[in-house]
Amino acid sequence: MRILSQRRKDARLIVVGEGEMGLFLRTQAKLLDIEDKVRFTGYVPDEELPKFFGLADVFVLPSITAEAFGIVLLEAMASGRPVVTTRVGGIPEVVEGSGCGILVDPGDEQMLADAILLLLEDKGLREELGRRGREVAEDTYSWDVITERIEGVYREVI
């Protein structure tokens, strides 16, 4: 965010949820003198999450350790938001397969900022990636589709 805010004075970050990194991230924002550009929501009930996805221009999941899959990534995709995320765990399979976002190397702050900036500055690309993500979320990962696949496996076993 520090890099991004130097290039885009209007950039804002909303950190949703509360986890073990909360205090560290709040302290970092203060030390980096970007606390006026970062809002920490704390815990947000599931039913309120769509509101936050709707506020975002870009969804960022900068994981540095393996994510098995990243349900929050699918939630962002289903909300029609382009994603910027890292090449860890099962995330690349979802993003590369759908063309819904940009993958960056974990821990590469400059690459992360550049990817976010690209999407903030290119509305057409942002909308296209968001559209693709929504389609994939609906066509591949919706509960109707998943349920049908699971029932198919059960039918095969029986």
Stockholm file with secondary structure:
# STOCKHOLM 1.0

chainA/1-158         MRILSQRRKDARLIVVGEGEMGLFLRTQAKLLDIEDKVRFTGYVPDEELPKFFGLADVFVLPSITAEAFGIVLLEAMASGRPVVTTRVGGIPEVVEGSGCGILVDPGDEQMLADAILLLLEDKGLREELGRRGREVAEDTYSWDVITERIEGVYREVI
#=GR chainA/1-158 SS CHHHHHHCTTCCEEEEBCCTTHHHHHHHHHHTTCGGGEEEEECCCGGGHHHHHHHCSSEEECCCSCCSSCHHHHHHHHTTCCEEEESCTTHHHHHHHHTCEEEECTTCHHHHHHHHHHHHHCHHHHHHHHHHHHHHHHHHSSHHHHHHHHHHHHHHHC
#=GC SS_cons         CHHHHHHCTTCCEEEEBCCTTHHHHHHHHHHTTCGGGEEEEECCCGGGHHHHHHHCSSEEECCCSCCSSCHHHHHHHHTTCCEEEESCTTHHHHHHHHTCEEEECTTCHHHHHHHHHHHHHCHHHHHHHHHHHHHHHHHHSSHHHHHHHHHHHHHHHC
//
